[in-house]
Structures are given as structure tokens and as C-alpha cells.
Amino acid sequence: MEDQYTRWQTRRRSLPDQKKSGNGWILGKSCLTLHLTYQIYNLAEEAEQQKAILRLIIPRKCKLSPELKDFLNKHKYVKVIRRD
């Protein structure tokens, strides 16, 4: 059985804001509360497979959701950097 797609149903993908030439990726977010999104989850899993470091750059005032905190504790290849 084949899945039928309409023109609105497309395959989801996500990319980091910048892929460094070394072993790291950068994803910048500007929000008051950061939740565990599909993009963060997908990029963290891919970074772990490739042994690359995913750096999440967020403002100092940004709060992390409890789900995201638990996820970050389990994934050592994701680093949170707080900047203004």
C-alpha cells in the first residue's frame, strides 16, 4: 500500500543555521521559552550519529522547558550557549 500525499503533505526536514567545517553545528533561537521542537530533536540525533557538537545559541533571558532540560541531560553532543 502506497501512502498518498497531497501537495500540502511534504516530508519534514530541518537544517542548522550554520554547519561549521569542523565538527560542530550552530542553531540560534530568539525566544522567551525554548521547548523541545522537532528541529532540535532531529538535529541532536543527527549530531550524535555524526559525533558533531550542536550548539544552541539563545538569549540570557530565555528559559528552557522541563522536557528540553531532560533531553539535554541525556544528549552530551548538545551544548547551550547563552548570549545577549
N, C-alpha and C positions, 0 to 999 in steps of 0.2 A: 504494500500500500504506500503510495507516494503522498507526501504532505503537499497540500495545495496552499500556495501563498498568493495573497492579493498584492497589489502594488504598494500597500502600506505596511505589509508584514515583511520586514527585511531582517537579515542576520545582524545581530548586535556585535559591535566591536568597540574597543577603546584603545586609545593611544596615550602615552605620556606627553606632557608638554614639550619635553626635550629628552632625547636619548644622547647620552654622552658617548664619546668614542671609547672610553674606558669601560668600567664595569658598573655604571650607575645610570639611573633614570631620575628625572625630576618631574614632579606633578605639583603645580601650585593651585591652591584653593583660597578663596577670599570669602569667608562666611563667619557668622557668629557661632554656629554649632555645626560641627562636622560629623556626619553619620557614615556608617559603613555602606558605601554605594557599590553598585556593580563595577564601576570603573576601578575603584580602589581594590576591591576583592580580586578582580581579574588581573590587574597589573601586579599585585602582590604575589599571586600564584605563579604568574609567568616569570617574575623576577626571581622567585625561589627556585624554579626549574633551571633557569639560566645562571644562577648564582650571581645575580646582579643586585645592587642595592637600590631600592626605590625610596627616594627622598620626598616626603610630603612637606611642602613649604606652606605654612599657614600663619595668619596674624597672631600676635601675642594674646589678643582678647578672645580668640576662638576657643570654644570648649569642645571636648571630644565626647561623643556619646558612649555609654557603657558598653555597647556592642563593639564599637571600634576599639576601645581600650582593651577588651578581652582579645580581640583579633590581633592587635599589635603585640600583646604579650606572647602570643603563640608563634608569631612570624618574626624571625630575627633579621630578615632582609629588608624590613621596612623601618625607616627612621623618620621621626617627626622633627622638623626644624621650625622654630617659631621666630618670626621676623616682623618688623613694623612696616 
